[in-house]
Amino acid sequence: MSLSNTNSAEMDILIFKTNVSNKEQVESVRPHLRSLREILRWNVDLLDDEFILRIEANDRLNPRKVETILKKAGYYCKELQTFAGVC
């Protein structure tokens, strides 16, 4: 028996370099990221020098949408290219 959501949509993991560098800034971007319904989960690694934003989303989320919404909120945000299947 599977407890996972059996939604037919593919899930993507998107990775961004940001300048969201503390908890207060994370809280300030929360409403902006919540406005993107495609996002299932997200977090910012405040211990990483590049303040990595990791987003789990359905396959319809355009990374440019994330970059644009964070830039409009006053933050730097650039997608980092990932290579599936590379170890």
VOPAGU-2260 file (C-alpha; in pm, 1 decimal, decimal comma):
REM VOPAGU-2260
SITE   aa  ch    i         X         Y         Z
SITE  MET   A    0       0,0       0,0       0,0
SITE  SER   A    1     141,7     333,0    -105,4
SITE  LEU   A    2      98,7     640,2     112,3
SITE  SER   A    3     231,3     878,0    -150,1
SITE  ASN   A    4      19,5    1097,4    -370,3
SITE  THR   A    5     -47,4     906,9    -691,4
SITE  ASN   A    6     -94,3    1221,2    -896,0
SITE  SER   A    7       0,7    1164,9   -1259,4
SITE  ALA   A    8     200,2    1489,1   -1277,1
SITE  GLU   A    9     577,5    1461,1   -1271,4
SITE  MET   A   10     766,1    1623,5    -984,1
SITE  ASP   A   11    1064,8    1847,9   -1047,6
SITE  ILE   A   12    1333,8    1965,9    -809,3
SITE  LEU   A   13    1457,2    2313,2    -894,1
SITE  ILE   A   14    1770,4    2465,9    -739,9
SITE  PHE   A   15    1844,0    2838,9    -722,5
SITE  LYS   A   16    2128,3    3053,5    -594,1
SITE  THR   A   17    1986,1    3343,9    -390,5
SITE  ASN   A   18    2081,8    3616,3    -146,9
SITE  VAL   A   19    1807,7    3517,5     101,5
SITE  SER   A   20    2050,4    3498,9     392,5
SITE  ASN   A   21    1855,9    3492,6     719,9
SITE  LYS   A   22    1530,5    3373,6     878,1
SITE  GLU   A   23    1361,9    3712,2     845,1
SITE  GLN   A   24    1428,2    3714,6     471,3
SITE  VAL   A   25    1300,8    3357,5     440,3
SITE  GLU   A   26     978,7    3473,3     605,8
SITE  SER   A   27     957,3    3771,6     370,2
SITE  VAL   A   28     972,3    3548,5      59,7
SITE  ARG   A   29     724,4    3293,9     200,5
SITE  PRO   A   30     406,9    3469,3      71,5
SITE  HIS   A   31     564,1    3516,0    -271,4
SITE  LEU   A   32     654,2    3148,6    -304,1
SITE  ARG   A   33     315,0    3042,9    -166,0
SITE  SER   A   34     152,8    3236,8    -449,1
SITE  LEU   A   35     300,1    2983,9    -694,7
SITE  ARG   A   36      54,6    2694,4    -673,4
SITE  GLU   A   37     292,1    2460,9    -856,2
SITE  ILE   A   38     528,5    2457,4    -555,4
SITE  LEU   A   39     480,2    2158,1    -327,7
SITE  ARG   A   40     768,1    2224,2     -81,8
SITE  TRP   A   41    1062,5    2461,6     -59,1
SITE  ASN   A   42    1351,1    2554,1     169,5
SITE  VAL   A   43    1652,8    2783,4     180,2
SITE  ASP   A   44    1989,3    2653,8     301,8
SITE  LEU   A   45    2111,2    2942,4     517,2
SITE  LEU   A   46    2438,7    2761,0     591,9
SITE  ASP   A   47    2539,7    2742,3     225,1
SITE  ASP   A   48    2747,8    3031,1      86,3
SITE  GLU   A   49    2505,8    3055,1    -208,2
SITE  PHE   A   50    2189,6    3044,4       9,0
SITE  ILE   A   51    2041,1    2767,9    -202,2
SITE  LEU   A   52    1666,5    2768,4    -257,4
SITE  ARG   A   53    1541,7    2415,1    -325,1
SITE  ILE   A   54    1191,9    2376,8    -465,0
SITE  GLU   A   55     990,3    2060,4    -515,7
SITE  ALA   A   56     719,5    2135,7    -769,6
SITE  ASN   A   57     499,1    1975,3   -1024,1
SITE  ASP   A   58     630,4    1972,5   -1378,4
SITE  ARG   A   59     447,6    2289,0   -1480,9
SITE  LEU   A   60     663,0    2534,7   -1281,8
SITE  ASN   A   61     874,9    2754,6   -1504,2
SITE  PRO   A   62    1201,2    2844,3   -1323,5
SITE  ARG   A   63    1183,3    3195,5   -1471,3
SITE  LYS   A   64     863,1    3249,3   -1269,4
SITE  VAL   A   65    1053,4    3183,3    -946,1
SITE  GLU   A   66    1340,8    3411,5   -1050,5
SITE  THR   A   67    1098,8    3688,9   -1145,6
SITE  ILE   A   68     889,5    3670,5    -829,5
SITE  LEU   A   69    1195,1    3678,4    -600,9
SITE  LYS   A   70    1356,2    3959,9    -800,1
SITE  LYS   A   71    1034,4    4163,1    -769,7
SITE  ALA   A   72    1052,5    4102,5    -393,3
SITE  GLY   A   73    1403,5    4252,5    -394,1
SITE  TYR   A   74    1619,5    3938,0    -394,2
SITE  TYR   A   75    1875,9    3784,9    -626,1
SITE  CYS   A   76    1762,8    3449,0    -764,9
SITE  LYS   A   77    1928,4    3246,5   -1041,9
SITE  GLU   A   78    1853,6    2887,5   -1135,5
SITE  LEU   A   79    2146,7    2650,4   -1107,5
SITE  GLN   A   80    2160,8    2385,6   -1377,4
SITE  THR   A   81    2132,5    2030,3   -1251,2
SITE  PHE   A   82    2225,8    1719,7   -1442,7
SITE  ALA   A   83    1991,3    1427,0   -1384,2
SITE  GLY   A   84    2163,1    1092,0   -1357,1
SITE  VAL   A   85    2511,1    1231,8   -1294,0
SITE  CYS   A   86    2678,3    1091,0    -983,9
